[in-house]
Amino acid sequence: MNILVVSQYFWPENFRVNELVAELVGRGHCVTVLTGQPNYPDGVVFPPYRQNPRDFDRYMGARVLRVPMLPRGQGALRLAFNYLSFALSGCLIGAWKLRGQPVDVIFTFAPSPVTVGIPSGWLRRIKRAPQVFWVLDLWPDTLKAVGVVNSPRLLGVVGWLVRQVYRHCDLVLGQSRSFIDNIRHYATERTAVEYFPGWAEAGLQQEDVTPAPELPRRPEVFTIVFAGNIGDAQDFPAILDAAERLRSRQDIRWAIVGDGRMAPWVREQIDARQLDLSVVMLGRHPLERMPAFFAHADALLVSLKDRPVFAMTIPGKLQAYLATGLPVLAMLNGEGARIVQDGNAGLVCAAGDAQGLADNVVRLAQMSAQERAAFGTNARRLCATEFDRAALISRLEGWFFELTAGSQERADAQRERG
């Protein structure tokens, strides 16, 4: 099958779409990726790519076509131009680079922004191929939730854009069951909508790994690790409130692995609240190094703000956490909280509940090693049954075959009528 993957982000940027492409190639499909110049998350085009762009034309057997775009840079306006530049470049230059190439199905990876659907929708029309659109972030709801867009008129414009993107899709996939009703609100009746969650990235289940030297080994201390984006959505004010409540507990420490827009504020608050002995910021590190940091952890922390759209979201890191076999500390509402609770994979408190998080940290720290190990076993079992990569990609592959078969039948019928 000739599969075209459209994604604003791709290797050497670190996203799940990389693993998906590698798996599809491994299953014998001919995969082409239409993407931009790698610049996430720092907003600067990666120096190795600038020096030798041709080194990035192939990935695990897939052909990679890159179009020019304005890097993310800093600030909301620059980010908006980054989104729009990829959409425009993908429509024009992307279509030119794909001229003459057969396409059986288009898969669009859409964490954010939804504008990635503009070039993929245009290519669907040109190539007359069905499109599958994977929604990992709900627009316009997320824009409002994090305060990026507050104008009702502008939110209405974004909602109109979402509707236009979905109407050019044959199948829209939601990363959470709670996404389905929202997607159907914007999609047309003829557009199929299905649940399709993410999976844990490969390599996170390493058993024998040397703990990261960046964090001192202290077996006598209960260590909570947060890994990932340090942004507005993760509600670091509540996390730091919880840490402040436990500041006198010298047997508890918090390790933050990652970076993001809120990182400078978090550093300032650690100093202002005198948390430097209990909260450690370790910066951003490659995904392959995460097991070394998890080796220090007694529990892994996942959090999202108290907003309706985040209650519908399965945090991207949750599957990775489950795969490690460590207890999960969740400060979440809705879908993510339900997964942890139903799977008995850790302890949960409501989004924004700093006191509840602090209480759960103490409760987990006071448990025996065997009790915590039981949470970890449940977490790994849940990951294997609900978020197995091979099973999920097989499901996606099945949808591809169904859509291409239906597309061929319609083409044959049209030829007979003609």
C-alpha positions as CSV (number, residue, x, y, z in Angstrom):
1,M,0.0,0.0,0.0
2,N,1.2,3.5,-0.8
3,I,0.8,5.5,2.4
4,L,1.3,9.3,2.6
5,V,1.9,10.6,6.1
6,V,1.4,14.3,6.6
7,S,2.8,15.8,9.8
8,Q,4.3,19.1,10.6
9,Y,6.6,17.3,13.0
10,F,8.8,14.4,12.2
11,W,12.2,12.9,12.9
12,P,14.7,14.1,14.2
13,E,11.9,15.7,16.2
14,N,10.6,13.3,18.8
15,F,7.0,12.3,18.2
16,R,5.0,9.0,18.0
17,V,4.5,9.4,14.3
18,N,8.2,8.3,13.9
19,E,7.5,4.9,15.4
20,L,4.3,4.6,13.4
21,V,6.2,5.2,10.1
22,A,8.9,2.7,11.0
23,E,6.3,0.1,11.9
24,L,4.3,0.6,8.6
25,V,7.5,0.3,6.6
26,G,8.4,-2.8,8.5
27,R,5.0,-4.3,7.5
28,G,5.8,-3.9,3.9
29,H,4.1,-0.6,3.0
30,C,5.6,2.1,0.9
31,V,5.6,5.2,3.1
32,T,6.2,8.8,2.2
33,V,6.3,11.5,4.8
34,L,5.5,15.1,4.0
35,T,6.8,17.3,6.8
36,G,8.6,20.5,7.6
37,Q,12.1,21.5,8.7
38,P,12.9,20.2,12.1
39,N,12.8,23.0,14.7
40,Y,10.6,21.7,17.6
41,P,10.8,22.5,20.5
42,D,13.4,25.2,20.6
43,G,12.1,27.0,17.5
44,V,15.4,26.9,15.7
45,V,16.1,24.6,12.8
46,F,18.3,21.8,14.0
47,P,22.0,22.5,13.1
48,P,22.7,19.0,11.7
49,Y,19.8,19.4,9.3
50,R,21.0,22.9,8.2
51,Q,24.4,21.5,7.5
52,N,23.3,18.4,5.6
53,P,19.6,18.3,4.7
54,R,20.0,15.2,2.5
55,D,21.0,13.2,5.5
56,F,17.3,13.5,6.6
57,D,15.7,12.5,3.3
58,R,15.2,8.8,4.5
59,Y,13.9,7.4,7.7
60,M,13.8,3.7,8.4
61,G,13.0,3.0,4.8
62,A,10.5,5.8,4.3
63,R,11.0,8.7,1.9
64,V,10.9,12.0,3.7
65,L,9.8,15.2,1.8
66,R,10.4,18.4,3.6
67,V,8.9,21.8,2.8
68,P,10.3,25.2,3.9
69,M,8.5,26.9,6.8
70,L,9.1,29.6,9.3
71,P,10.6,28.1,12.5
72,R,8.6,28.4,15.7
73,G,10.8,31.0,17.3
74,Q,9.4,32.7,20.4
75,G,6.0,34.3,21.0
76,A,2.4,33.6,19.9
77,L,2.6,35.6,16.7
78,R,5.7,33.8,15.5
79,L,4.0,30.5,16.3
80,A,1.0,31.4,14.3
81,F,3.2,32.2,11.3
82,N,4.9,28.9,11.8
83,Y,1.6,27.0,11.6
84,L,0.4,29.0,8.5
85,S,3.7,28.7,6.7
86,F,3.7,24.9,6.9
87,A,0.1,24.8,5.7
88,L,0.8,27.1,2.7
89,S,4.1,25.4,1.9
90,G,2.6,22.0,2.2
91,C,-0.2,22.9,-0.3
92,L,2.1,24.4,-2.9
93,I,5.5,22.9,-2.6
94,G,4.3,19.6,-1.0
95,A,1.9,19.0,-3.9
96,W,4.7,19.8,-6.4
97,K,7.1,17.3,-4.7
98,L,4.4,14.6,-4.7
99,R,3.5,15.1,-8.4
100,G,3.2,11.7,-10.2
101,Q,3.5,9.7,-7.0
102,P,0.6,7.2,-6.4
103,V,-1.1,7.5,-3.0
104,D,-3.6,4.9,-1.7
105,V,-4.3,6.5,1.7
106,I,-3.3,9.7,3.5
107,F,-2.6,9.6,7.3
108,T,-2.5,13.0,9.0
109,F,-0.8,13.3,12.4
110,A,-2.4,16.2,14.3
111,P,-1.2,16.9,17.8
112,S,-1.4,20.6,17.3
113,P,-2.0,22.7,15.2
114,V,-5.2,21.6,13.3
115,T,-3.8,23.6,10.3
116,V,-1.9,20.5,9.3
117,G,-5.2,19.4,7.9
118,I,-5.1,22.2,5.2
119,P,-2.4,20.6,3.1
120,S,-3.6,17.1,3.8
121,G,-7.1,18.0,2.7
122,W,-5.8,19.6,-0.5
123,L,-3.7,16.5,-1.2
124,R,-6.7,14.3,-0.6
125,R,-8.5,16.1,-3.4
126,I,-5.5,16.0,-5.8
127,K,-4.6,12.4,-5.2
128,R,-8.2,11.2,-4.8
129,A,-7.2,9.2,-1.8
130,P,-9.0,8.7,1.5
131,Q,-7.7,10.6,4.5
132,V,-7.4,9.4,8.1
133,F,-6.9,12.3,10.6
134,W,-5.6,11.5,14.1
135,V,-6.7,14.1,16.6
136,L,-4.4,14.4,19.6
137,D,-5.4,17.9,20.6
138,L,-8.9,19.4,20.5
139,W,-9.1,22.8,18.8
140,P,-10.5,25.4,19.5
141,D,-11.1,24.1,23.1
142,T,-7.4,23.7,24.0
143,L,-6.6,27.2,22.7
144,K,-9.2,28.7,25.1
145,A,-8.1,26.4,28.0
146,V,-4.5,27.6,28.0
147,G,-5.4,31.2,27.3
148,V,-3.8,31.4,23.9
149,V,-7.1,32.7,22.4
150,N,-9.8,34.3,24.4
151,S,-11.8,36.2,21.8
152,P,-15.1,34.5,21.1
153,R,-15.0,35.8,17.5
154,L,-11.5,34.3,16.9
155,L,-12.5,31.1,18.6
156,G,-15.4,30.9,16.2
157,V,-13.1,31.3,13.3
158,V,-10.9,28.5,14.6
159,G,-14.0,26.3,15.0
160,W,-15.0,27.0,11.4
161,L,-11.5,25.9,10.3
162,V,-11.8,22.7,12.3
163,R,-15.1,22.0,10.6
164,Q,-13.5,22.5,7.2
165,V,-10.6,20.2,8.0
166,Y,-12.8,17.4,9.3
167,R,-15.2,17.6,6.3
168,H,-12.3,16.6,4.1
169,C,-11.6,13.5,6.1
170,D,-12.9,10.0,5.6
171,L,-12.0,8.8,9.1
172,V,-11.2,11.0,12.1
173,L,-9.5,9.3,15.1
174,G,-9.7,10.6,18.6
175,Q,-6.9,9.8,21.1
176,S,-9.5,9.6,23.9
177,R,-13.0,8.2,24.0
178,S,-14.1,11.6,25.4
179,F,-13.0,13.2,22.2
180,I,-15.6,11.5,20.1
181,D,-18.6,13.7,20.8
182,N,-16.5,16.8,20.3
183,I,-15.2,15.6,16.9
184,R,-18.7,14.6,15.8
185,H,-19.9,18.1,16.6
186,Y,-17.5,19.5,13.9
187,A,-17.4,16.6,11.5
188,T,-20.0,15.9,8.8
189,E,-22.4,12.9,9.0
190,R,-20.5,11.0,6.3
191,T,-17.2,11.2,8.2
192,A,-16.5,8.1,10.4
193,V,-15.1,8.8,13.9
194,E,-13.3,6.2,16.0
195,Y,-11.3,5.9,19.2
196,F,-7.6,5.4,18.7
197,P,-5.2,6.0,21.7
198,G,-1.5,6.5,21.7
199,W,1.0,3.8,22.8
200,A,4.1,3.8,25.0
201,E,7.2,4.6,23.1
202,A,9.7,1.8,22.6
203,G,12.6,1.3,25.0
204,L,10.9,2.5,28.2
205,Q,10.7,-1.0,29.9
206,Q,14.4,-1.5,30.4
207,E,15.1,-3.4,33.6
208,D,18.8,-3.1,34.1
209,V,19.8,0.5,33.6
210,T,22.3,2.8,35.3
211,P,20.5,5.6,37.1
212,A,21.1,9.1,35.5
213,P,24.1,10.7,37.2
214,E,22.4,14.1,36.9
215,L,20.3,13.2,40.0
216,P,22.2,12.0,43.1
217,R,21.3,8.5,44.2
218,R,19.4,8.6,47.5
219,P,17.7,5.3,48.2
220,E,16.4,6.5,51.5
221,V,14.4,9.3,49.9
222,F,11.0,8.9,48.2
223,T,11.5,10.4,44.7
224,I,8.6,11.6,42.4
225,V,9.6,12.2,38.8
226,F,7.8,14.4,36.4
227,A,8.9,14.0,32.8
228,G,7.8,16.0,29.8
229,N,6.6,19.5,28.8
230,I,6.6,22.2,31.4
231,G,3.7,24.2,30.2
232,D,0.6,26.0,31.3
233,A,-1.5,22.9,30.8
234,Q,0.5,20.8,33.3
235,D,-0.5,23.1,36.2
236,F,2.8,23.6,37.9
237,P,1.4,26.1,40.3
238,A,-0.6,23.3,41.9
239,I,2.4,20.9,41.7
240,L,4.6,23.4,43.6
241,D,1.9,24.1,46.1
242,A,1.9,20.4,46.9
243,A,5.7,20.4,47.1
244,E,5.6,23.4,49.4
245,R,3.2,21.6,51.8
246,L,5.8,18.8,52.1
247,R,8.8,21.1,52.3
248,S,9.7,19.9,55.8
249,R,9.8,16.3,54.7
250,Q,13.4,15.7,54.0
251,D,12.6,12.1,52.9
252,I,10.6,13.3,49.8
253,R,12.0,14.9,46.7
254,W,10.6,16.0,43.3
255,A,12.6,15.6,40.1
256,I,11.4,17.5,37.0
257,V,12.8,16.2,33.7
258,G,11.9,18.4,30.8
259,D,11.6,22.0,29.5
260,G,8.9,24.3,28.2
261,R,7.4,27.8,28.3
262,M,6.7,27.7,32.1
263,A,10.2,26.4,33.0
264,P,11.7,29.9,33.9
265,W,8.7,30.6,36.2
266,V,9.1,27.2,37.9
267,R,12.8,27.9,38.6
268,E,11.9,31.3,40.0
269,Q,9.2,29.8,42.2
270,I,11.5,27.1,43.5
271,D,13.8,29.8,44.8
272,A,11.0,32.1,46.1
273,R,9.4,29.2,48.0
274,Q,12.7,27.9,49.2
275,L,12.1,24.5,47.6
276,D,15.6,24.0,46.3
277,L,16.3,21.1,48.7
278,S,13.2,19.2,47.7
279,V,12.6,20.1,44.0
280,V,15.2,19.5,41.4
281,M,15.0,20.7,37.7
282,L,17.1,18.5,35.4
283,G,16.4,20.0,32.0
284,R,15.4,18.3,28.8
285,H,16.9,15.0,27.7
286,P,16.4,12.6,24.8
287,L,13.7,10.0,25.0
288,E,16.2,7.2,25.1
289,R,17.6,8.5,28.3
290,M,14.3,8.5,30.2
291,P,14.8,5.0,31.6
292,A,17.9,6.3,33.4
293,F,15.9,9.0,35.1
294,F,13.0,6.7,35.8
295,A,15.5,4.4,37.6
296,H,15.5,7.0,40.4
297,A,11.7,7.1,40.7
298,D,9.4,5.6,43.3
299,A,6.5,7.2,41.5
300,L,5.8,9.1,38.3
301,L,3.7,12.3,38.3
302,V,1.2,13.3,35.6
303,S,-1.0,16.4,35.8
304,L,-3.3,18.6,33.8
305,K,-5.2,21.8,34.7
306,D,-8.8,21.8,35.8
307,R,-10.4,22.5,32.4
308,P,-13.1,20.6,30.5
309,V,-10.9,19.9,27.5
310,F,-8.2,18.4,29.6
311,A,-10.7,16.1,31.4
312,M,-11.3,14.7,27.9
313,T,-7.6,14.1,27.2
314,I,-5.4,11.1,27.8
315,P,-2.0,12.8,28.6
316,G,0.6,11.6,26.1
317,K,3.0,10.6,28.8
318,L,0.5,8.4,30.6
319,Q,1.1,5.3,28.3
320,A,4.9,5.8,28.8
321,Y,4.5,5.9,32.5
322,L,2.4,2.7,32.6
323,A,5.0,0.9,30.5
324,T,7.7,1.5,33.1
325,G,6.0,-0.5,35.8
326,L,6.1,2.3,38.3
327,P,3.2,3.6,40.4
328,V,1.4,6.7,38.9
329,L,0.6,9.8,40.8
330,A,-2.2,11.5,38.8
331,M,-3.6,15.0,39.4
332,L,-6.2,14.7,36.7
333,N,-9.9,14.8,36.0
334,G,-11.9,12.7,33.5
335,E,-10.5,10.2,31.1
336,G,-6.9,10.1,32.3
337,A,-8.0,9.8,35.9
338,R,-10.4,7.0,35.0
339,I,-7.6,5.0,33.3
340,V,-5.3,5.1,36.4
341,Q,-8.2,4.4,38.8
342,D,-9.8,1.5,36.8
343,G,-6.4,-0.1,36.2
344,N,-5.4,0.3,39.9
345,A,-2.1,1.7,38.6
346,G,-1.6,4.4,41.2
347,L,-3.2,7.1,43.2
348,V,-5.4,9.9,41.8
349,C,-6.6,13.3,43.0
350,A,-8.6,15.9,41.3
351,A,-7.0,18.4,38.9
352,G,-5.7,21.4,40.7
353,D,-5.9,19.7,44.1
354,A,-2.5,20.5,45.6
355,Q,-3.5,19.2,49.1
356,G,-4.8,15.9,47.6
357,L,-1.6,15.5,45.7
358,A,0.5,16.1,48.8
359,D,-1.6,13.6,50.7
360,N,-1.2,10.9,48.0
361,V,2.5,11.4,48.0
362,V,2.7,10.8,51.7
363,R,0.3,7.8,51.4
364,L,2.4,6.2,48.7
365,A,5.6,6.9,50.5
366,Q,4.3,5.1,53.6
367,M,3.3,2.0,51.6
368,S,5.5,-1.0,51.6
369,A,7.6,-1.8,48.6
370,Q,5.3,-4.7,47.8
371,E,2.2,-2.5,47.8
372,R,3.9,0.0,45.4
373,A,5.1,-2.9,43.2
374,A,1.5,-4.1,42.9
375,F,0.6,-0.7,41.4
376,G,3.5,-1.0,39.0
377,T,2.5,-4.5,37.9
378,N,-1.1,-3.3,37.3
379,A,0.3,-0.4,35.3
380,R,2.3,-2.6,33.0
381,R,-0.6,-5.0,32.5
382,L,-2.9,-2.1,31.6
383,C,-0.4,-0.8,29.1
384,A,-0.1,-4.2,27.5
385,T,-3.8,-4.8,27.2
386,E,-5.1,-1.3,26.3
387,F,-2.1,0.5,24.7
388,D,-0.1,-2.1,22.9
389,R,1.7,-0.6,19.9
390,A,1.5,-3.6,17.6
391,A,-2.2,-4.2,18.3
392,L,-3.1,-0.5,17.8
393,I,-1.2,-0.2,14.5
394,S,-2.8,-3.4,13.3
395,R,-6.2,-1.7,14.0
396,L,-5.1,1.4,12.0
397,E,-3.8,-0.8,9.2
398,G,-7.2,-2.5,9.0
399,W,-8.9,0.9,8.6
400,F,-6.5,1.7,5.8
401,F,-7.4,-1.4,4.0
402,E,-11.1,-0.8,4.4
403,L,-10.9,2.8,3.1
404,T,-8.7,1.9,0.1
405,A,-11.0,-1.0,-0.8
406,G,-14.0,1.3,-0.6
407,S,-12.2,4.0,-2.6
408,Q,-11.4,1.5,-5.3
409,E,-15.0,0.3,-5.5
410,R,-16.2,3.9,-5.9
411,A,-13.7,4.5,-8.7
412,D,-14.7,1.3,-10.5
413,A,-18.4,2.3,-10.2
414,Q,-17.6,5.7,-11.6
415,R,-15.8,4.3,-14.5
416,E,-18.7,2.0,-15.3
417,R,-21.1,5.0,-15.2
418,G,-18.8,7.0,-17.4
